[in-house]
Amino acid sequence: MQPSSTPIESSHYERGGYVNQIKKPVSISFKSFKESIIQPNEIVCDFTKCERALPMHAAFFALKKFQEKAGCLPEPGNSEHAAEVYRLTVEASIAGGPLSSLDLSSECLSKHEDVIKRLALCSRGVVGPMCALIGGVVGQEVLTACSGKFMPIKQWFYFDAVEALSDEPLPLHEVQPLGSRYDGQIAVFGRSMQQQLAELNMFLVGAGAIGCEMIKNWAMMGVSCPSASPNSNNSKSIKGVTYVTDMDRIEKSNLSRQFLFRNSDINQPKSTTAARAVTSMNPAFNAVAYENKVAPETEYLFNDDFFEGLDMVCTALDNVEARLYIDQKCMFYHKPMLESGTLGAKGHTQVVVPFKTENYGASRDPPEKSIPVCTLKHFPNQIDHTLQWAREWFEEVFKQTPEDVKQYMSMTRAAYESSLAAQQNMKLDTLMRIQAAVAPATRPTSFEHCVVWARKAFEDLFANRIKQLLHNFPLHQVTANGTPFWSGAKTPPTPIEFDSNDPLHLEFILSSALLLAAVYNIPVSNEVALWETTKNTLATTVVEKFKPVQGLQIPTTEEEAKSESKFVHVDIDEQCRNIIRSLPDSNTLGSLTAMDFDKDVDSHMRVVAAASNLRARNYKIPEADLHKSRGIAGKITPAIATTTAFVTGLICMELFKIVQQKEASKLMNTFSNLALPLFTSMEPEPPKVTTSIVKGKEWKWTQWDRIDVKDPSMTIDGLISLLSESYGVELSMLSSGVTILYSDFLDRKKMKERRAMPVKAVVESVTKKTIPASQKYLILEIIVSDEDTSEEVEIPYLRFKLY
């Protein structure tokens, strides 16, 4: 729909409807390259470094002049070359100079002298993360030019990460090349940094879009490449290793955004495939791949020794719950955590460093809202709602029903009836599904039967159910408040009359019939014959005329839907027994194949997309094509390779800072949107400080702090003495998890016995569980009071070392 300036005549507006935003095309003009150098006008850069944009523009101009004059770029570590570039920058910017229109004062240039000189010293360098970062921006500009959907950069973009450089320019011997693939990086960060990178022990959690790009960057940087270390001649001194884990396997849809994977890798583990791919790029890269989830159930694998041996953890995850678990682990073991995420052209990065920044869980987005049941079943207003409804219908018909039949076939009738007692609210629905699936009158035995079933399903889903809804809630109905029932988000639906000439109607019939045939293992003929069979069968299929069900209750709110699910008919047991008696013997039934929904299987998506679009047509919701439906139904987070490259490049620049132990003011969290384009960064928030008053003095601590007890043989009496002598507090209660180990209000005789026992023995005695030999620490929660005032004082938790 194109915008029009001509008024459109329409009927009088009553209520409801949809509003579609229409973006007007905008024409953008650009200056020539030569002209834009002299008068750049708009410069895109990090919002927090806007004042640096024009000096950087002038510095790059001077750098080009230096190259033309000297025949090469400035040498790394050559202060004279750096001084000459600064002089050329000033010369070009003064009155009468080619860049005088920039109006840069001598004071402004003097303020940025160090940045300009550092640019000159690093100009011969090639840093992998910076290549990825700039490559992401350039790639996005190509997409913008090809699609016309995004706003292009107009027309200069400058990015710097000066904070990642050493505090002072590196001496010449540090930046001299080694004749290795890392010489470009050594020119910027030096030999010592390269050695540190080579010996890093890293843990990458997730090998999806971000994980693939991240591990590739590390391999190109020389992270965990022990042979790249200039001083690593003895194999026994090799320390660098990158651990990567991902429990998922490669799907077809991954190939468009996870570039380490190929068609031949489909159904292979993501982690092992990614590790193998980057090792082929850099054979020195030392990678160990796992196929395990990082969670409480795998702490036997990712245990205390594992985490303590790490230098850094990087998350490449797609859910908040997993991030929070890793966050807690990083806090406990005092490990830096690199966090990032993308959503289409949007990206963010967060760096977490012990004692310097807040942890990931300190501030996060609210949980994603779920779709209310009544909206899903009766009052959808978005294509997401109809797709979710279609997926649930798919699961019920093509997966749950075959699985229910399989369970019935695997047991005697009496045993099966007993098993249904555990699902009192659902057993009638289960048995009705089984009855419809196996009863001789309804069980399909040919493709024609599957077409008849699909035609009746069409009538039930998109005509009869809608008619029943309108019977319960007529168009003119009003609420108790006198407002129209069909208003706001509730749009009155329209029943669909089947039309054999409508492509969408036929798509639903054919795709559903084919999938049902697959469930019942019914062979089908070629495509041409299928169409003929389908059309001929539809012409002779008779559907029953709709008759409204009187007294049927339809919930209109979430509360009503929940209460409905708890309601059980009084005669449900008798109905169930009657159905079970009517079922054929299990040994007379053939096998059924349950279909697990897979967004990458076209036969599955065709059914879901057709059902969703028909329901959308019921409610006048804009329909979605197969590609868009696949993304929504498969819950695919929009990922663009350009954003992924940009975000991982940013994170790796933070890695350089952490290795150098930069102060918090040098670290950066970033937020970007390549489609606008918008780039901004900010210093991470410091950890929240808790102030406790003990013996009249302030004790300031954060969530990174704890009290470490390193004596495994210490008794509770010894712990009480430690807290009193070292911290001036009196122990009131000691607990481990939900178990109270010691308390001043419990049985005195029992407490006296426990005080003389080692802490580990008390834990095993009270919990009646042996502590695993691999467990290195106990986390103890303590309640204490000030010895002088007897007032309760909040202090950090206690970590007790077991061996």
WOGIDA-V676558 format. One record per pair of residues at least 6 apart in sequence whose C-alpha atoms are under 6 Angstrom apart, sorted by sequence separation. I is the first residue (numbers start at 1). J is the second residue. D is the distance in Angstrom with one decimal. If there is no record, write none. Layout:
I_J_D + I_J_D
This chain:
67_73_5.1 + 92_98_5.5 + 93_99_4.8 + 94_100_5.5 + 144_150_5.2 + 177_183_5.0 + 255_261_6.0 + 279_285_5.6 + 341_347_5.8 + 436_442_5.9 + 437_443_5.4 + 444_450_5.9 + 478_484_4.2 + 479_485_5.5 + 486_492_5.9 + 555_561_5.2 + 599_605_6.0 + 672_678_5.4 + 692_698_5.7 + 723_729_5.7 + 724_730_5.8 + 735_741_5.1 + 764_770_5.5 + 785_791_5.1 + 74_81_5.4 + 92_99_5.4 + 93_100_4.8 + 341_348_5.6 + 352_359_5.7 + 420_427_5.9 + 478_485_4.8 + 672_679_4.5 + 692_699_5.0 + 734_741_5.5 + 785_792_4.0 + 340_348_5.6 + 477_485_5.7 + 691_699_5.5 + 734_742_5.0 + 784_792_5.8 + 785_793_5.1 + 340_349_4.2 + 376_385_5.7 + 671_680_5.5 + 691_700_4.5 + 733_742_5.5 + 784_793_5.8 + 339_349_5.8 + 613_623_5.2 + 670_680_5.8 + 690_700_5.6 + 733_743_4.3 + 175_186_5.5 + 339_350_5.0 + 670_681_4.2 + 690_701_5.4 + 732_743_5.6 + 175_187_4.6 + 226_238_5.5 + 669_681_5.5 + 689_701_5.5 + 690_702_6.0 + 732_744_5.6 + 338_351_5.0 + 668_681_6.0 + 669_682_5.4 + 689_702_4.8 + 226_240_5.4 + 260_274_6.0 + 668_682_5.4 + 688_702_5.9 + 175_190_4.8 + 251_266_5.5 + 337_352_5.0 + 668_683_4.9 + 669_684_5.8 + 174_190_4.9 + 224_240_4.1 + 250_266_4.9 + 336_352_5.5 + 667_683_5.9 + 781_797_5.3 + 174_191_5.4 + 224_241_4.7 + 250_267_5.0 + 272_289_5.3 + 336_353_4.5 + 224_242_5.9 + 249_267_5.3 + 250_268_5.6 + 271_289_5.6 + 665_683_5.9 + 780_798_5.0 + 249_268_5.3 + 249_269_4.3 + 250_270_5.6 + 334_354_5.6 + 609_629_6.0 + 779_799_4.9 + 249_270_5.3 + 778_799_5.8 + 63_85_6.0 + 778_800_5.0 + 62_85_5.9 + 312_335_5.7 + 314_337_5.6 + 777_800_5.4 + 198_222_5.6 + 200_224_5.3 + 312_336_5.1 + 313_337_4.9 + 314_338_4.6 + 315_339_5.3 + 777_801_4.6 + 198_223_4.7 + 199_224_5.5 + 246_271_5.3 + 777_802_5.4 + 62_88_5.2 + 197_223_4.7 + 198_224_4.6 + 245_271_5.5 + 776_802_5.3 + 62_89_5.0 + 198_225_4.6 + 199_226_5.8 + 198_226_4.9 + 405_434_5.7 + 466_495_5.5 + 59_89_5.4 + 198_228_6.0 + 58_89_5.8 + 198_229_5.4 + 599_630_5.9 + 463_495_4.5 + 463_496_5.3 + 195_229_4.4 + 462_496_5.8 + 82_117_4.8 + 599_634_5.2 + 324_361_6.0 + 82_120_5.2 + 717_755_4.9 + 201_240_5.1 + 203_242_5.8 + 205_244_5.9 + 206_245_5.8 + 207_246_5.7 + 716_755_4.7 + 199_239_5.1 + 200_240_4.7 + 201_241_4.8 + 202_242_4.6 + 203_243_4.7 + 204_244_4.6 + 205_245_5.4 + 206_246_4.9 + 199_240_3.8 + 201_242_5.6 + 203_244_5.9 + 715_756_5.9 + 198_240_5.7 + 715_757_5.2 + 715_758_3.8 + 716_759_5.8 + 243_287_5.9 + 245_289_5.7 + 247_291_4.5 + 714_758_5.4 + 715_759_5.3 + 736_780_4.9 + 76_121_4.8 + 241_286_5.0 + 242_287_4.8 + 243_288_4.8 + 244_289_4.9 + 245_290_4.5 + 246_291_5.1 + 247_292_4.9 + 713_758_5.7 + 735_780_5.7 + 74_120_5.9 + 241_287_5.8 + 243_289_5.8 + 245_291_5.4 + 246_292_6.0 + 247_293_5.5 + 735_781_5.3 + 734_781_5.9 + 209_257_5.8 + 734_782_4.8 + 209_258_4.6 + 733_782_5.7 + 733_783_5.0 + 732_783_5.5 + 732_784_5.2 + 731_784_4.6 + 730_784_5.3 + 454_509_5.2 + 729_784_5.9 + 730_785_5.3 + 729_785_5.4 + 59_116_6.0 + 729_786_4.8 + 730_787_5.7 + 126_184_4.3 + 127_185_5.0 + 729_787_5.2 + 125_184_4.4 + 126_185_5.5 + 225_284_5.1 + 454_513_5.7 + 125_185_5.8 + 225_285_4.6 + 38_99_5.5 + 224_285_5.9 + 225_286_5.8 + 125_187_5.2 + 216_278_5.8 + 224_286_5.7 + 451_513_5.1 + 125_188_5.6 + 207_270_5.8 + 450_513_4.7 + 207_271_5.5 + 122_188_5.2 + 219_285_5.7 + 520_592_5.1 + 519_592_5.5 + 519_593_4.6 + 468_548_5.7 + 712_801_5.6 + 706_796_4.9 + 708_798_6.0 + 712_802_4.8 + 706_797_5.3 + 707_798_4.7 + 708_799_5.0 + 709_800_4.8 + 710_801_5.1 + 712_803_5.7 + 694_786_5.7 + 706_798_5.7 + 695_788_6.0 + 77_171_5.7 + 77_172_4.5 + 512_607_5.7 + 511_607_5.5 + 508_610_5.2 + 211_316_5.2 + 210_316_5.6 + 202_310_5.9 + 201_310_5.0 + 202_311_6.0 + 201_311_5.3 + 202_312_5.2 + 203_313_4.8 + 204_314_4.9 + 205_315_5.0 + 206_316_4.8 + 76_187_5.8 + 202_313_5.9 + 205_316_5.7 + 206_317_5.5 + 379_490_5.6 + 45_157_5.7 + 43_156_5.0 + 44_157_4.7 + 45_158_5.3 + 43_157_5.9 + 494_618_5.0 + 493_618_5.1 + 493_619_4.5 + 428_576_5.8 + 409_586_4.6 + 374_556_5.9 + 374_557_5.9 + 374_558_5.9 + 372_558_6.0 + 402_592_5.7 + 402_594_5.1 + 399_594_4.5 + 399_595_4.9 + 398_595_5.5 + 390_608_5.3 + 390_611_5.7 + 390_612_5.3 + 387_612_4.9 + 386_612_4.9 + 387_633_5.9 + 344_638_4.8 + 343_638_5.5 + 344_639_4.9 + 343_639_6.0 + 344_640_5.6 + 345_643_5.6 + 356_664_5.7 + 350_669_4.7 + 349_669_5.4 + 349_670_5.2 + 348_670_5.4 + 348_671_4.5 + 347_671_5.9 + 347_672_5.2 + 346_672_5.7 + 346_673_4.3 + 357_684_5.9 + 358_685_5.7 + 345_673_5.4 + 357_685_5.7 + 358_686_5.1 + 345_674_5.2 + 357_686_4.3 + 358_687_3.9 + 345_675_5.7 + 356_686_5.9 + 357_687_5.1 + 355_704_5.8 + 257_641_5.5 + 210_644_5.8 + 214_648_5.7 + 16_487_5.7 + 16_488_5.8 + 164_657_5.1 + 140_642_5.7 + 139_642_5.8 + 163_666_5.4 + 136_642_4.1 + 136_645_5.1 + 136_646_4.8 + 133_645_5.8 + 132_645_5.3 + 133_646_4.0 + 133_649_4.6 + 132_649_5.3 + 130_649_5.9 + 129_649_4.2 + 129_652_5.9 + 151_675_5.8 + 150_675_5.0 + 151_676_5.2 + 46_679_4.9 + 47_680_5.0 + 46_680_4.7
